[in-house]
Every structure is written in C-alpha cells, then in structure tokens.
Amino acid sequence: MILPALLLPLLLGVVVATLIAAVVHLTSGRSARDLAVIWIRVQIGFWLAHLTAVVFGLQIYGVGDLQIVEGIAGALLVSAWQIVTQKRV
C-alpha cells in the first residue's frame, strides 16, 4: 500500500502550486497560454525546491513527506521570476 502514501503528498503539492499559479495569473497573466506557462513553471519550481530540501535535509515544515514550506518558497521564487521577465506588448 505505498500508492496512497505517495498520492496524497503529490496531490497536495499539485494543488498548492496550482493555487500559486492561479494567483500569479490573476495578477499578471493575459491569456490561457500565459496560464499554462505559469502553471508549468510554478510546478517545476515547487517540486525542485521540495526535492532540494529532501536531498539536503532542509526540513523547516513538512506535511507528511512533502516539504511544503520549501516547495512554496520555490514556487514563489519562480513566480517572481515570471513576473519580472514577462514581456509587455
């Protein structure tokens, strides 16, 4: 029964990163393409930060096996980068 143990943190991480992407899109996005790009980048940032925290043992606060604070920090970092580098036409 390892699947439920992996599925819940994965689902929580996707939901949290999706909420962050939605807020970024509401503040700076213009089209459905922008939403898709923001969502993909935020997901990558969230999961890379989570994996980095796991590899280096940086555990500020976790929900089960999910390092949520580090993941949110990574998603916010990528979101800030997205907003700053976004081309305005």
C-alpha positions, 0 to 999 in steps of 0.5 A: 500500500505505498500508492496512497502514501505517495498520492496524497503528498503529490496531490497536495503539492499539485494543488498548492502550486496550482493555487500559486499559479492561479494567483500569479495569473490573476495578477499578471497573466493575459491569456490561457497560454500565459496560464499554462506557462505559469502553471508549468513553471510554478510546478517545476519550481515547487517540486525542485525546491521540495526535492532540494530540501529532501536531498539536503535535509532542509526540513523547516515544515513538512506535511507528511513527506512533502516539504511544503514550506520549501516547495512554496518558497520555490514556487514563489521564487519562480513566480517572481521570476515570471513576473519580472521577465514577462514581456509587455506588448 
